[in-house]
Amino acid sequence: KMKKTFLVLAAAAMIVLGFTSCGGNKTYAELLTAQTKGWVLSAATSDPAYVFESATTPPSSDIYNDYLEDYEQDDILKFQENGILLIEPGDKIVADYGYQSTATASWNLSSDETKLNLQLPFFYDDSYMMYDQDMESCTINSLTKKELVLSYAFNDNDSPAKGEYVFTMTYVPAK
């Protein structure tokens, strides 16, 4: 009788374990692509403070509010399972800018899922008429179904800022 009770309890434990493990542990790729409406930037900072357009522009740590235009803040990133990244304009569109239509880019994860390689929407080519085609390798600080936090470290020798910087970007699901 004790053996039968043990087997019933063991079977019940396996069933409960099976239900809790199914769907609870999604991969980063699954979390990124599960947001079918996409991801939208909600915050972006620079460490140290960054100088943007000229040496006379005051440095800013809050690049979301002090640097990005409204039409850049609402860009939507849609990660597709096939490695395609759609960068779509949000509701705020400026018609005379060439990058205010949907752009197709690529994305991928490092094998250990610590890096997300993608084209950052607010990085443009020198004409500011299209997105920069380079993929940036971003560190994944955190990723849940409600938030994606990335850090991008780079050396800027071209702008007045000159130096090592880390941009930290927070994305939330688009509505």
C-alpha positions as CSV (number, residue, x, y, z in Angstrom):
1,K,0.0,0.0,0.0
2,M,2.8,2.4,0.8
3,K,4.5,1.7,-2.5
4,K,1.2,2.5,-4.4
5,T,0.8,5.8,-2.5
6,F,4.4,6.7,-3.3
7,L,3.9,6.0,-7.0
8,V,0.7,8.1,-7.0
9,L,2.5,11.0,-5.3
10,A,5.5,10.7,-7.6
11,A,3.2,10.7,-10.7
12,A,1.3,13.8,-9.3
13,A,4.5,15.6,-8.7
14,M,5.7,14.9,-12.3
15,I,2.4,16.2,-13.7
16,V,2.6,19.4,-11.6
17,L,6.3,19.9,-12.6
18,G,5.4,19.4,-16.2
19,F,2.7,22.1,-16.1
20,T,4.9,24.6,-14.3
21,S,7.8,24.1,-16.7
22,C,5.7,24.4,-19.9
23,G,5.6,28.0,-21.0
24,G,7.3,29.4,-18.0
25,N,10.9,29.5,-19.3
26,K,10.9,31.2,-22.7
27,T,14.1,31.8,-24.5
28,Y,15.1,35.4,-25.3
29,A,14.2,34.8,-28.9
30,E,10.7,33.7,-27.9
31,L,10.3,36.8,-25.6
32,L,11.4,39.2,-28.4
33,T,9.2,37.7,-31.1
34,A,6.2,37.2,-28.8
35,Q,5.5,40.9,-28.8
36,T,3.7,40.9,-32.1
37,K,2.9,44.6,-31.8
38,G,6.6,45.2,-31.3
39,W,8.8,47.1,-28.8
40,V,9.0,50.9,-28.4
41,L,11.7,52.9,-26.6
42,S,10.7,54.3,-23.3
43,A,14.0,55.6,-21.9
44,A,17.6,56.1,-23.2
45,T,20.6,57.3,-21.2
46,S,24.3,57.9,-21.8
47,D,27.1,57.3,-19.4
48,P,29.0,59.6,-19.3
49,A,26.9,62.5,-20.5
50,Y,27.1,62.8,-24.3
51,V,27.7,65.8,-26.5
52,F,25.6,65.5,-29.6
53,E,25.7,68.2,-32.3
54,S,28.5,70.5,-31.5
55,A,31.0,71.3,-28.7
56,T,28.7,74.1,-27.6
57,T,25.7,71.8,-27.0
58,P,25.6,70.9,-23.3
59,P,26.3,67.2,-22.5
60,S,23.3,65.1,-21.7
61,S,22.8,61.8,-19.8
62,D,19.1,61.7,-20.8
63,I,19.3,61.1,-24.6
64,Y,15.6,60.1,-24.8
65,N,14.3,63.5,-23.7
66,D,17.2,65.8,-24.6
67,Y,18.2,64.4,-28.0
68,L,15.6,62.2,-29.6
69,E,12.8,63.8,-31.6
70,D,9.2,62.7,-31.0
71,Y,9.2,60.8,-34.3
72,E,12.3,58.8,-33.1
73,Q,10.8,58.0,-29.6
74,D,7.9,56.1,-31.0
75,D,9.7,53.9,-33.6
76,I,8.5,50.3,-33.2
77,L,10.9,47.3,-33.4
78,K,9.3,44.1,-34.5
79,F,11.5,41.0,-34.1
80,Q,10.5,38.2,-36.4
81,E,11.4,34.6,-36.0
82,N,13.4,34.5,-39.2
83,G,15.9,37.0,-38.1
84,I,14.2,39.9,-39.8
85,L,13.8,43.2,-37.8
86,L,11.1,45.6,-38.9
87,I,11.6,49.2,-37.8
88,E,8.3,50.9,-38.2
89,P,7.5,54.6,-37.6
90,G,5.0,55.2,-34.8
91,D,2.2,57.8,-35.0
92,K,4.6,60.8,-35.2
93,I,5.9,61.0,-38.7
94,V,7.9,63.8,-40.4
95,A,7.3,63.3,-44.1
96,D,10.4,65.0,-45.4
97,Y,12.7,62.5,-43.6
98,G,13.5,59.4,-45.6
99,Y,13.5,57.0,-42.7
100,Q,9.9,57.6,-41.8
101,S,8.7,54.5,-43.5
102,T,9.1,50.8,-42.5
103,A,12.7,49.6,-42.8
104,T,13.9,46.0,-42.9
105,A,17.0,45.0,-41.0
106,S,18.4,41.9,-39.3
107,W,18.8,40.7,-35.7
108,N,20.3,37.8,-33.9
109,L,21.3,36.7,-30.5
110,S,24.7,35.5,-29.3
111,S,24.7,31.7,-28.6
112,D,24.8,32.4,-24.8
113,E,21.9,35.0,-25.2
114,T,23.9,37.8,-23.6
115,K,24.2,39.9,-26.7
116,L,21.5,41.2,-29.1
117,N,22.8,42.3,-32.4
118,L,20.5,44.7,-34.2
119,Q,20.3,48.0,-36.0
120,L,19.5,50.7,-33.5
121,P,16.6,52.8,-34.9
122,F,18.0,56.2,-34.0
123,F,21.4,55.6,-35.6
124,Y,21.3,57.0,-39.2
125,D,23.7,57.3,-42.1
126,D,25.5,60.6,-42.7
127,S,22.6,62.0,-44.8
128,Y,20.0,61.3,-42.1
129,M,17.9,59.8,-44.9
130,M,18.0,56.1,-43.9
131,Y,19.0,54.0,-40.9
132,D,22.6,53.1,-40.5
133,Q,23.0,49.6,-42.0
134,D,25.5,48.4,-39.3
135,M,24.3,46.0,-36.6
136,E,25.3,47.1,-33.1
137,S,26.1,44.5,-30.5
138,C,24.1,45.3,-27.4
139,T,24.4,43.7,-24.0
140,I,21.1,42.4,-22.8
141,N,20.8,43.8,-19.2
142,S,17.3,42.3,-18.8
143,L,14.5,40.8,-20.9
144,T,11.0,39.9,-19.7
145,K,7.7,40.0,-21.5
146,K,7.2,43.5,-20.2
147,E,10.6,45.1,-20.7
148,L,13.8,44.9,-22.7
149,V,16.9,46.8,-21.4
150,L,20.0,46.9,-23.6
151,S,23.4,48.6,-23.2
152,Y,25.5,49.6,-26.2
153,A,29.1,50.5,-25.5
154,F,31.0,52.4,-28.2
155,N,34.0,54.7,-28.8
156,D,33.0,57.9,-30.6
157,N,35.9,59.6,-32.2
158,D,33.9,61.5,-34.8
159,S,31.6,63.7,-32.9
160,P,32.5,66.5,-30.4
161,A,32.0,64.0,-27.6
162,K,35.1,61.9,-28.4
163,G,35.5,59.1,-25.9
164,E,34.0,55.9,-24.5
165,Y,30.2,55.8,-23.9
166,V,27.5,53.4,-22.9
167,F,23.9,54.1,-24.1
168,T,21.3,52.2,-22.1
169,M,18.0,51.8,-23.8
170,T,14.7,50.6,-22.3
171,Y,12.0,49.2,-24.5
172,V,8.4,48.3,-23.6
173,P,5.7,46.5,-25.6
174,A,4.1,48.7,-28.2
175,K,0.3,49.3,-27.6
